[in-house]
Each structure stands twice: as structure tokens, then as C-alpha cells.
């Protein structure tokens, strides 16, 4: 974990050397990806994985620019390393997908 954090710090320093316009465009992209990820997580198609990927990508880009995003990404990385939490998330996802399936069946049945 220490190696990961050290390499991340090196990448952040390299990012800071990019031209300002590139950094602004990347930050803007990150602020677009995050809401798109939240929307994707709660669509009827239940594309939770796509939403999660978009949110983590957004947070990764923002972590190069902002310390709060870096701290949040580090905290999430520690939390997701916990197997108990991953099992709880898996159960939660099964419940969410099951709920969507039941709602879809009820909606089509009433038609």
C-alpha cells in the first residue's frame, strides 16, 4: 500500500506540471463523469458497475488536482480492501437488481 501511495504522489506531481488548460479540461471532464455515474447507477437498467467505474474515474482525475478527492480515494481504497464490506456490497447489489427485476415484472404485467 505504501508503494501505491508513493507512486500516486509522483503522478500528482507530474500532473501539476501539465499546462493549465489541460488541467482545467480534465477537471471539467471529471465533474461531468461523476453525475453521469450517479445517474447510471440508478437507471432502470441497473448498470451499477458502469456508474461505479465512472464515479471512480472521476474521483481519480479529481484526486490529481484536489486534496479532498485524494483523501476520499485513499479512504475508499482502504474500505474496499475489507472483505466484509465487499460481501455487504454484493448482498446490496443483489437486492437492488432483484428489486428492479420485480418492479419491471410488475410494470409489464399490468400492461
C-alpha positions, 0 to 999 in steps of 0.5 A: 500500500505504501508503494501505491501511495508513493507512486500516486504522489509522483503522478500528482506531481507530474500532473501539476506540471501539465499546462493549465488548460489541460488541467482545467479540461480534465477537471471539467471532464471529471465533474461531468463523469461523476453525475453521469455515474450517479445517474447510471447507477440508478437507471432502470437498467441497473448498470451499477458497475458502469456508474461505479467505474465512472464515479471512480474515474472521476474521483481519480482525475479529481484526486490529481488536482484536489486534496479532498478527492485524494483523501476520499480515494485513499479512504475508499481504497482502504474500505474496499480492501475489507472483505466484509464490506465487499460481501455487504456490497454484493448482498446490496447489489443483489437486492437492488437488481432483484428489486428492479427485476420485480418492479419491471415484472410488475410494470409489464404485467399490468400492461 
